[in-house]
Amino acid sequence: MKTLLCLCLAVYTAFAVPLENEKRQYSRFIQIPDGDGLLHTVDLEEQPDMGVVEAELRNSNNQYLLYTRRNTLLSQTLRINNANSITSSNFNAQNPTVVIAHGWLSNQNTNPNPILRNAFLRKADVNIIVLDWRRVAMSTYPTAVAGVPGVGRGLGQFLNFLNSVTGAPFNTMHLIGFSLGAHVVGNAGRELGGRAARVTGLDPAGPLWQLNSNRLRRTDGVYVEGIHTDGSTIGLGIGSAVGDADFFPNGGNSQPGCLTSLCNHNRAYELFAASITHTHLVGTQCSNMLQVSANTCRGSTLPLGNDNLNKQGSGLYRLNTRRSYPY
């Protein structure tokens, strides 16, 4: 009986627990959704279009769109190396700056941009800068992956310029990215030398990122947080720790009320938006991923998400949520 119990535990561990440094095996052809939820068949072995990547490196096509409480619906465009575009805008260097980066086949109007923008502006008077990197994001998935480092570096250079023009300190900047956008803001934080107060990865993309040195990592900001909601072996998220603190709601693989990988994936930004307004999403620290999966964590607690620029914490955290807002 003891031998059988050990064998069952080993099998459960192998198939149910995403190891922190595992190399997950995706099929060559997988389904990945765009920003509107439509599924696209992706060939992960397709060669990236380096012309698109090199064009981004030569001349960044990123758009930096400012929203504040003075312009909650219509954005103002900020331009790198154009000080007037910043000084004539509603940007206020005395307020915190929140940057939001979308994922693949998305743009300024697709989620999580409107959801997070509205949640932040309802909570506080902040500068919201939506990064629209559609020129690269609208390419094939392998091309977009290859373009992420250049897009991220461009964002970091823009934030350096913003600091030089306005004096807006890096310790009041919070960079947030969803899916591929999580790796974008990681590269932006790296360009800033890890000086941004916070970097948050919302279910960072998994396909082509397990062994990718350009992925989000804990040194990309003063405090780096990952929120993992679709990290199963066939999930869209990376499923393993990437930051100082990593949260695995409901175990990090599937979410209450969700029947699809897309729903699980999107729950990351939905939970984060809820955490800006509410305070009940609190994780319990786990010693390892087995505890995360088995829901046996008994350590200290740390809130998921929120807008606290001075947030600190480290380790793996699990929390259980409900199926609908505010979760």
Buried (B, 14 or more C-beta within 10 A) or exposed (E): EEEEEEEEEEEEBEEBBBBBEEEBEBEEEBBBBBBEEEEEEBEBEEEBBEEBBEBBBEEBBBBBBBBBBEBEEEBBEBBBEEBEBBEEBEBBBEBBBBBBBBBBBBBBEBBBBBBBBBBBBEEEEBBBBBBBBBBBBBBBBBBBBBBBBBBBBBBBBBBBBBBEBBEBEBEBBBBBBBBBBBBBBBBBBBBBEBBBBBBBBBBBBBBBBBEBEBBBBBBBBBBBBBBBBBBBBBBBBBBBBBBBBBBBBBBBBBBEEBEBBBBBBBBBBBBBBBBBBBEEBEBBBBEEBBBBBBEEBEBEEBBBBBBEBEBEBBBBBBBEBEEEEBB
